């Protein structure tokens, strides 16, 4: 018995390590090609490997041999110890009774780089051991015992799950009681520079991540143990841990391999952040007026910083691209091209609005707070962004206008000259030829003088716009400095024009004139405040 065990151990030692070494040192063999080499596997354990040809692939040979071994293991009347070796001319057959399990050729021995008889003896011993193990694992007693073990470990896992949840709940309450108060004190001491909510969120996130990792490890151990109890799921149990560890190993290996590039990217990030901070500080001081440039307006400081920041980031990306791990792979290049195409197709209007936004900023067509008109839209500029501009209408409505529309439209700015000399408000009236134009001009100037909010310097003036068939069209022009009251000033001015013309008995003939009426269309002073109108106080 001891002699057989030693022989089996010797066969295993000769077969297992030599397989990988022989295949690794022989470049003519490709272990990944099932046409050349394929393993014979029973319950996830590799017994030996077979060589194939183009006519008979190795995978086909190994599948047939595996089916014969399973038939042998399933037939309790056959003793695997009775497997014998029959040497033929250039091959060795493994037989049990009259059934042939496998025929080993010299090409199979070349895989392991050992003599053919030694390979045949090692294969026989491994088959015997695998068949015995196959039968033992599927015995009724073994299955019942493993089922009991499964019930026990499931109960233990449930208890551990409850204990871990309770432990982390207690730990969370402990940390909240001990740490949260100190974090709030630290926030107060730093004059709210440190955000207590954010720091507490980091603590809570760390505890939740540790709890999830612990529960995942518990579930993985239970699943691997449970699957390993039954022969049908044992191969999956052997691969389960590798399925989790292999990606971790690959990521760790990739990080170690890319460590010089990652260090370069880290240094580049620090340098770029420092440069951006210096540039931001400079333009912030220009925006605040601490640094004055003769040919540069303060309002352009922050938009200019944004453009320079984009240029610096693009330059940094060009430098960093070759050092990004995986940037030379076909998948990375393909994704870069894909996203580039998507960006170019879907962002045409996006890019157009951004370019239009910066064009408007540097054109200085208007600023925030200005009163503008674009087509039929009119209001005060509330906010100027790179994509759109928001204005508030005279009716207190918010209007969003894409910058590309603003760039292609005529923009009337009422606020550019409202301070010096002021925006000119103008209104027109038609007066008959029977009234002296000097009197009309004096009355219009009197109406402008009575209107509060209109400037008297520069002085208002009157233009005779046209000599019509029946009337002369006069235009009154007056300066104002508050464009936000433009509508109210127009209303007040029109009221004073009517009052002055009524006082002097001059009829306004516009907009249409047919014939002289029998009685002038005037409102006598005693009817100026007919109900419900009320006279001014005092």
Secondary structure, DSSP 8 states (H G I E B T S, - for coil): -HHHHHHHHHHHHHHHHHHHHHHHH-TT--TT-TTTEEEEEETTEEEEEEE--SSS-HHHHHHHHHHHHHHHHH-TTS-GGG-EEEE-SSEEEEEETTEEEEEEEHHHHHHHTS-HHHHHHHHHHHHHHHHHHHHHHTSHHHHHHHHHHHHHHHHHHHHHHHHHHHHHHHHHHHHHHHTHHHHHHHHHHTTTSS-HHHHHHHHHHHHHHHHHHHHHHHHHHHHHHHHHTSHHHHHHHHHHHHHHHHHHHHHHHHHHHTHHHHHHHHHHHHHHHHHHHHHHHHHHHHHHTSS-BTTB-GGGHHHHHHHHHHHHHHHHHHHHHTTSTTTTSHHHHHHHHHHHHHHHHHTHHHHHHHHHHHHHHHHTS--TT-EEEETTEEEEEEEE-SSEEEEEETTS-EEEEEHHHHHTS-EEESSTTTTTT-EEEEEEEEEETTS-HHHHHHHHHHHHHHSTTEESSS--EEEEEEE-SSEEEEEEEEEES-GGGHHHHHHHHHHHHHHHHHHTT--B--S---S--SS-----GGGTT-TT------
